[in-house]
Amino acid sequence: MKTIFTLLLLFIIASSSLAGGIILEQANVRETSLDVSSEQIVAEIPMEFDEPGKVVVRFDGVANTSEGDRIILAASNTGVFGINNGHVSVQATDANNNRNSFSHTMVYDVGEGSYTFYASVMQSVVQNAGSGIVSVYGSLTAKYIPSSSPVILHNREIAETLIDVSETVAFAEVTLNASESGRVKVRFDGTAISSHGDEILLAANDRIDWEVNNGHVAAHATSESVTRSSFSHTRVFDVDPGEHTFYATGTQSIVFNDGDGIATIYGALTVEFIPNSYAHQIIYHEDINLTHADVSEALLIASQIDMDAIADGKLLANFDGFAVISPGDRIILAASDRPDWDTNEGNISLRVAAGTLNTHSFSHSRLYNIQGGDNSFYAVAERFIGEANGSGLVSIYGRLTLTYIPEIIEECVEPDQSQNNPVGGIMLSHNIPRWQEFIPTLNKLRRVDLYIDPAGSAGGLELQITNINNEVLGTASISEEHLVYGWNEFHLAEEVILIPGNAYRINLTTTIAVTGPSDRHFWYGSNTGDYPDGLADPNDQMPNFSYSFRTFGCMIDVPNFIPQTKESTITIYPNPASENIVVSNITKPSTVSIYSIAGELIHSGFADSISVTLNVSSYPDGIYILTIQNNNTIVNKKFLIKNR
């Protein structure tokens, strides 16, 4: 299967810090014949954070263990293993079938400062009849999401013991409220303990009344004494604004149910919502449903995702699910950035014993540094040439999931525009806004400073940012008790997208009407400002008064990602827009398309007149690209939808 994505991403001019703040790091693990009779740290990732947030830490791969041992594997923020810290565990079926894939996820709240995250391995103190020697191949991955990001991340740790799964059970659930349309990645991983003869079906899902066709992974005991199996299941859902609930579910198979129907689950349900308007993290995915695929002679590409990355960045590829394997075969599975992959580039490999259920859940992750332009990623499967005594057929049910973090960086200038000449002041009013015009050079406004002389009890101050038509784009306020003489900082409730070179206004009023001659606040400025006049009361004697102000913001840029073949006189009005846009000066019949900054095609239509009106009232606030195409001519125009 092959999926193609064209990215229309928000690319921001380079500076020293990453906008959006998402940090993605990975440490590869290649440990052979390691003595884990005491805990061993096999990987660690140091990280530095500028603000509070959450970190998703995952340790996945494959472990080769000795018969009689239970091997414990954990991602943690301590490096010191404890029974209550969370872990997964694997067991070898026998001396020949000793490979098990694993996946363990933890989520931690973090503050500003330095942190280190670890991957640890240890022989169990309970089941340790083996050699205590293990080989581990995999990766430790850590992703930091700052609190200021619009990404919503929830995690539920699961420790459900002796649960009757003869009917479908929800081991955990997460409810989130999406502020806009977006994509939700749901992952359920951990360890299942079941009775011999049962196959336990496990799924990350958006419903409890789960069915086989909704997707799942399978876990089972391979003998009366080997009852543990690790699992990983990922699903991705497109959601509309509103409340959504996601579940970690499990049920006994209706086919393989000779056990007692009782299961114990230790793991985690991790749910991550990414708004469509958010360009700092993009999720791509493709389902994999391959039955009896022949890997006896050549490598099999189970899935391929092609993407056109506009910016350099990092990409995490994860291939997880479950495989049905022929006894006698060793099957190699990998997420990869190339189809001519070889076994030394990172993989997991699995075997099954004759006479047992021949399924294995698996998870393999790789982090890549990618360049802007065409990139392709693959889920591949291959039979190991040295262990090829089975049929060479494999069935794979899972997903290839890509998490792309472009190097989106903001250039912030402080201040952008200012007028610093507070010689005298004019009294503020509750009913008549005083306003000051400014013309930004940046296109994102964060903060406005005003020089205020507060006096008496005139309430707080309310600020509005408007366009020249007095349509409100952003708001901020300061209560009376927090007003000071001099510069006061008004932090906007939400950052405001502006168009450099256009005129905007700072409107200021008091929160209450003046009640006495001593209860009055003044906004300072002068008659010799560099900006156009602010509004004074018609009765005032200073009609040319210019108010003091400072604006603070950043520069973001959206390049024309689809190559533009010619300059054009095509115009879009209004811009920013809220209800409709009018596209004018279309000289030839053309296809008219609108893309979100995430590359999603929002609208496609045809224009056979010189102008066309498009309804954009249902679109979330953000930046969009309009593409006009006829024959070999392509024209791109940016427009904004903001603050309806």
N, C-alpha and C positions, 0 to 999 in steps of 0.2 A: 504494500500500500504506500501511496505517496501523497503528501500534502504540501501545497505551496502557499506561502504567506509573503505578501509584499508589505513591508513596514513603512508607515508614514509616521515617524517618531518625532517627538519634541526634542530638538537638539539645542543645547544651551551653550553659549560661548564659554570657553575654558577659563577656569580660575583655580584656586588652590583647594577648594572643598567640593565634595560631591553633593549636588542638590538632591533632595529627597532622602539622602542619608542612608540608603540601603547599602549594606556591606555584605559581600558574599565571598567566603574563603573555604578552601578545602585542603586537607592534608591526606596524601595517599598512604595506604598501609600495605606493606609487603614484608611480612614476618614469617620466616620459615623455621620450623622445628624449634619453637619458642617454649621454654619451660614456664608454665603458668601455675605451678604449685603454690606460688604466691602471686599477688596481683601484679600485672605488668601494664604500664602505660605504653601503648603502641603508637599514639599520635597525639599532638596537642596543637592548638591554634590560639595564639595570643591576639587580642583585639583591643582597640581603643575607641571609646564612644564619647561624643560631644554632648549628648543629651540622653535622658532616660528612654527606654524602649524595651523590646523583647528580642530574644535570640532563640532561633530554632536550631537545635543541635542534633545531627543524625549520624549514626555509625552504621553503615551497611556494607555487605560484601558476602564472602564465603569463608567458612572455617572448616579445616580438615582436622578431625579429632581422633582420639584413640577409643576403641571399644571399652565401655565401662566408665567413661568419664562423662560428667555433665559440665559443659564449658559455659561460663557466664560472660556476656559481653555487654558493655554499657557505654553510652555517651553521657558525659557529666560535666559539671562546672567545678568539681573538686579534685578529681584525680584520685580520690580515696573511695574505694568501693564499700558500700554498705548495703545490707539486705533491703533497706527501705528507700534506697536512692533510685531504684528503678533499673531494670536490666532486661535482657532477653537471654535465653539459654538454649543450647543445642546438644543433641546426643547422636553418636554414630550408631547406625543400624547394626553393623558388624565391622569386622576388620577391613573389608573391601569397600563397603558402602559407608564411607565416613565423611562425606561432604554435605554440608548444610549451609544454605544461604540464610542470612539474618538481616534484620533491620530494627534499630532501636532509636526512638525519637524522644527528646526532652525539649521543653520550652521554659526559658528562664526570663524573669524580669531583671533588668539591669538599669543602673544609673550611669551618670557620667563617670568616666575613668577607665582603668585598665582591667581586663578580664582575660582568663585563659580557660579554654574548653578542651576536654580530654576524651580519648577513646581508651578503654581499659578492658583487659581480658584476664580471667582467673578460673582456675579449676574449682568446682564446687567442693565445699567441705562435707557435703552429704553423699554425693555420688562421685567417688574418686578412685575407682578400682582400675582405671587405666594408667597410662604413663605420665599424664600431666603435660604432655607435649602437644602443641597445637601449631598449625600454620594458618595464618590469617591474611587474606587478600581483600582489600576493600578501601573505604575512604571514610574520613571524618569530615563532615560538612557543617559549617556554621553560617547562618544568615541572620543579620541584625536588621530589625525594622524599627526606626525611631518612632517615638510617640507622636511626633508632628506629622507623620505620614498618614494619608487617608486609608492605607491598608489596614484591614481589621484582622487580627490574629487571635484565635481562641484554641485552647488545648485542654483536653480532659484526660487525665491519667486514669487508667483502667486497672482495677485489681478485683476481678469478679471470680469467686471460687465456687466450684461445685454447682454450676448453673444448669438447669434442665433446658436443653436446646432442642428437645423433640418438636417444639414449635419455635418460630422465629423470635429472637430476643434482641432488644436494644441494650447493649452494654454501656453505651454513653450517648449523649446527644448534646449538640451545640446549636443555639439559636442566635442569629445575628440579624441586624437591621441594616439593609443596604440603602444608602442614601441616593444611589443612582444605579443604573444598569452596570453590570460588571461580570467578573468571572470568579468562581469559587473553586479552589483546589482543596479536596478533602482526602486525607490519608489516614488509614487505619493500619497500624503495624504493631508487632509485639510477638508474644509466645502463646501458643495454645497447648493445653494439656488435655488429652482425651483418652478414652478407653479403646483398647485394641478392637478393631472391627468397625469402628465409626469413622466416617469422613465428615469433618466439620467445615461447613461453608461459611466464609467470613467476608464481609463487604463494608466499604464506605459507601454511604447511600444518602439520598434525600428523602427517603421514605422508610417506614418500618415494615410495611407489608411487602417485603422484598421477594423478588422472583428470580429464577435462575438466569433469565435473559437480562437482568439489570447489571450483571457483572459481579464477579466474586473471585476469591482465591480459596484453595482447599488445604486443610491441615488434617493430619491423621497420625495415630500411633503406629509404628512399624512392628511392634511386638508388645507383649505384656509388660516388659520392663522399659522399653523405649517409647515413651508416651508424649514427648515434647517435640514440637515443631514450630519454627519461627515463620512469620508470614508478613506480607506487605501488600496492601491494596490501595490504589489511588484512583480517584475519579475527579473529573473537572466538569463543573456545571456553569452554564450561562444563566444569570439571574436578572430579574427586573428589580426596580426599587421596591423596598418593603421588607417584611420579615420572612426569614427562611430558616428552616431547621434541618440539621444534618445528623446522621446517626452512624454509630458503629454497630453493625448487626451480625448475628450468627444463627445458624440453624444446623441441625443434623441432616445429612444427605438422605433423600428418600431411596437412594440406591444402595449405598453402603452404610447400613445402620444396624450391624450385628452387635454393637457395643451397648452401653447402658444409657446413651444419650446425655451424658453429663460432661460438661466442659468447664475448664478453668482458663480464664484469659487474663494475661498481664500485658498491658501495652498502652497505647495512646491513640486518641482521635484528635487530629490536628486539622483545623479549618482556617483557611486564609482567603479573604475577600479582597480582590484588586479591582477598583473602579475602572471603567473603560476610559475615563478621561485622564487616568494616571499613567504617565509615560515612563516612569522610573522602574517599572517592572512589568514585563509582558509574559503571559503564559500561553504556550502552544501545546497541543496534545493530539494524539491520534490513537484510537482504539486498535487493538490487535486481536483478531479472532482467526487463528490458523489451525486447521484440523488436518492431521496426518501429513504434515509437510515433510518432504524428503530432504534430509541433510546428509545423506550417505556419501554424496560425491562432491558437493560444493557448498560454500557458505551461502546462507539464506538471509536476504534482507527482509526482515519481518515488518519493518515500517521505515518510512523515509519522510522527513519533514524538510522542505526547502524554504529558506527565508532570505529576504533581502534586507540585511541590517544596515541602517544608514550611519550608525556610529560604532566605533570600537566599543568593546564591553566584555562582560563575562556571561557565559552561558552554562547553566547546569543541566545536564541531560540525565534523566532517570528512566530506566527500563525496569518495570516491576510487574508482577502478576503471578501466574503459576503455569508450569509446564508438565505435560504428560509424556513420560520418557519410556523407551523400550529397555527392559533389563539387558545388561551387557553393553549398553552404550554410555559414554560419558558425553554430555551435551554442554557446550560452551555458549554462554549468553552474555551480551555486552551492549551497553550504550556507547556509541562511537561517533566520531566526526568524519569518518571515512568508510567507504564500503569495502576497500581492499585491506581490511583490518587483519591483524595477526594476533596470536595469543599472548604476545608480550606487551600489548598495549593496555592491559587491564580487562578483566572479565570475571565472571563466576562460572564454575563448572559443577554439574550435578550428575549423580547416578542414583539408580533405584535398585533394590534387591529383588530377586525373583520371588514370587509368592506374596508380595506386599502390594498395597495400593501404589501405583507407579506415578504419583504426582509429587511435585515439589513447588512450593512458593519461593519466590526469589526477588531480589532487588539489587540493581547495579547502578551506581552513579559516577559520573565524571564531570569535572569542571574544566571548561575551556576558556582561554582568552581568545576572543574572535575579533576580526577586523570588519569594518563596514563593507557592505557589498553582499554578494551571493555566498551563502553558507548552507550546508546540508548536514543533517544529523540522522543517525540510523539506529535502529534496534536490529542486531544481527544474532544469528544462531548458527552453530557449526558442530559437527561431530568431531571429537578428538580422535586423531588418526591412530593413536596408540591404544585406544579402548573402543573398538568398533565391532562388538560381537552381537549387537542387537539388530533390529530391523532398519535402523537409520531413519525411522519416522518419529516425528515429534509434533505434539499439539501445543500451541502457545496461546494463552488468553491473558491479556494484560494491556499495558499502555506505555507508549513513549511520551514522556512529559518534558518539555523544555521550559526553563525559567531564564529569561533574558534580562540582564541588568545592563542597559546601555550606560556609557560614560556621559551622563547628562550632568553638566556642570553649569553653575550660574556665575555670572559676573555681577557682583553687587557694588554699586557706587554709593557712597554716603558722604554728603547728601547728593541728590541729583540736581534739584533746583532749590534756590534759596533767595530770600530777601531779608538781609540782616541789618536793618536800620530802625530799631524801635525807639524813635524820638518822643512820640506822644501816643495817646490812645483814644479810641472812640468807644463809647459805652455799647455793650451788647444788649440785645433785646430777645425776648421770648417769642415775639410774633414776627419780627422782620429779620431774616437772615442777613448777616454781613458776609460778603463773599469776596474771595481773592482768586483771580485767574492765575493759572500756571500752565506752562507748556513743557511736558516732560521730554527727556531724551531716552529714558528707559521705558520698558513696557510692562513692568510689574511694580505696583506701589504697595509698600508694607506699612509705612509709618509717616505721620505728619507731626511736626513740632510747631507750636504757636507760642508767641510771646504774650503772656496774659498778666494783668494786674487784677487779682480778685479782691473784692471789697464787700463786706457785709454778708448778708444771707440772700444771695441771688440764685441759689441752687447750683447745679453742676452745669457742664457744657456738653452740647451734642454737636458732633461734626458729621458732615456728609460730603462725600466726593461725588460730584455730578458731572455730566457732560454739559455742553453749552445749552442744551435743551432742558436742563434741570432734571434729567432722568438720573435717579440715584444709583450709583455704582458700588458704593461702599460706605460704611458707617463706623464711628468710634465715639466714645464718650469718656468723660472724667467726672467723677462725683465731686461735690463741693469740698468735702474734707480732704481730697487729694490734690486740689488745685494749689499751685505755688506761684509766688511772684517770679516771673521770668519765663524761661522756656518750659513748656509742658508737652509731654510726649503723648500723642494720640495713636495708639496701636489699633489698626483696622481689624474689625472682627474677622474678615477674610481678605486675603490679598486681592487687589484690584488689577485686572488686566487693562492696560492703556495702549493707545496708539501713539508712538513718538511723533511729535510735531503737531498733534491736535491739541486744542485748548480744553482745559478742564477747570472746574471750580472747587474751591474749598468753602463750604457753607458752614457758618457757626451761629448757634443760638444758645440761650440759657434754657435750663429745664423748667424754670418757673418764671412767672411774671415778676417784675420789680415791684416791691411793696413799700419802699421808702427811699428817700434821697440818699441814704447811706448804703443801701443795698444795690450795688451795681458792680459788674465786672467789665473790665476794659481789655480790648484787643489792641495791642500796640503796633505802631508802624510809623510812617512818615509821608510827607507830600512829595518826596523825591525818589520814590521807588522805581525799580527797573521794569516792573510788570504793569499790565493794564490796571485800570482803576478797580478798586474794590467797591462794593455797594455801601453807600452811606444813606442814612435816612434822608429823604428829600428836604427835611427841615434843617439838616446839619449844615454847618458853614464850611465843611471840608469835603467838597465833592470829588476832589482828586486824591483822596487818601489811599495809600497802598499799604496793605497789612503785611506784617512780618510773618515769614513762614519758612519751613525747610521740609522738603520731601525726601524720603528714603526709599530706595527700591533696587531692583535687579533687572538685568537684561536677559531676556530669553529670545531665541530665534527659531523659527521654523523654516528650514530650507525647502525648496521645491524638490521633493524626493523623486517624483516622476520627472524624467528629463523634459524640460520645456523647450520646444523647438523654435519658438519665435516670441518676440515681444508682442504685447497685445494692448489694445485700448479697452478691453473688456473691464467693466467695473461692477462692483458689488455695493449695494446700498440698502439699508444702513449697515454700518460696520463699526462697532459691535451691533448685533441684531438680537431681537428677542422673539418676534413673531414670524416675520417673513423677511426674505431677502429678494431684491430685484437685481437680476443679472442682465446687464445691458451691453449693447454694441457687439452682439453675436452676428458675425457677417455671413456665416454659412450654416446650413443645418448641421447640428452637432449633438453628440452624446454629452450629457451633463451628469457628472457624478460628484458625490460628496463623500469624503473619507474622514473618519475620526483620526486623531493623532496616533492611535494604536494600529492603524492600517485597516480597520474594519470599514467595509463599504456600507454606508448608511443609506444612500439614495442613488438611484440610477434612472435617468429618463432621457427624453429626446426633445430638443428645442429646434423648431423650424421657423422661428421668427426672430426679430432683432433683439427682443428681450423676453425674459421668462421670470415669473414670480414663484419662489419656492417657500413652502411652509416649513419653518424650522422650530416651531413652538414646542415640539415634544423632545427636542434634543437637549441633553444635559449641558450645563455651562462648560465652556472649554474652547479650544482652538480647533478649527476644521480646515480642510483643504478642498476647494472646488476645482474640479478638473473639467475643462472643455476640450473635446477631441473631435476632429473631423479629418478623415483620410490620414495623412501623416503629420498633422499639426496638433500639438498638445499645448494647452495653456493652463497654468495653475495659479490660483488665487487663494490667499489666506483670508479667513474671516473669523470673528469671535462671536460667541454667544455668552453673555455674561449678565448676571444680576437682574433677572426679570423682576 
